[in-house]
Amino acid sequence: MKAVILILLIPLIQSCSKDPEVRGYTVFNEMAFSPAYEAFSENSITSDGKTMMLPVKGSIARGKMPYPYKNSEDDAMKAEEELQDPFEETDVTLARGEYLYKGFCLSCHGENGDGDGPVISKNFPRPPSLKSRSVRNYNKARIFHVITVGFGDMPEHGTQLTVRDRWYLSQYVKQIQQQ
Ligand code: HEC
């Protein structure tokens, strides 16, 4: 038994090194020092001969699920009916919504959503008040939709804001409307 333990201990002891940067004794050299290819070099193993391979067709990057609704009244109504805010509204989500509103919406819609942001004085078309009757009637999903694909003169924000942040913004817009 002692002999077995001793044999098992030999590689363990040999693999130790005082310098943490230096590997001790390696048994499988190719595993410890694997030959690396440069990302843009040719490669004889991959199917297209490139080291850095393209994503598989149809791959979806994390957090980039395609948005199925277009910028049209029909699709806006569908989104309003079919989408649901998956995030519970809390002080934290509303605070994040407020922070994003100041960064992404205030310039046009104004501090309180009255459509009097600083760009209006630079001849940009004046947006409607977010407290107008028609926008007040929108649910969170419709506001999420407008933020995602834009509306008329308003640019889309789907590429700049994550899904989560767009929902938080919708929550915050609904909160402004209650003021
Ligand atoms: C560059 C200026 C600009 C920015 C930035 C902007 N909007 Fe708008 N928004 C507009 C304009 C202009 C309209 C009216 C568009 C029209 O009627 O053609 C509008 C309309 C809207 C509407 C009403 C849409 C409807 O169906 O009547 C909502 C809701 C809205 N914006 C929310 C937001 C939110 C939330 C943000 C921040 C993520 C934002 N907007 C950022 C200019 C802007």
Residues whose N, C-alpha, C, O or C-beta is under 5 A from the ligand:
A	BS01	HEC	F104 C105 C108 P125 R126 P127 P128 V135 I143 V146 I147 F151 G152 D153 M154 H157
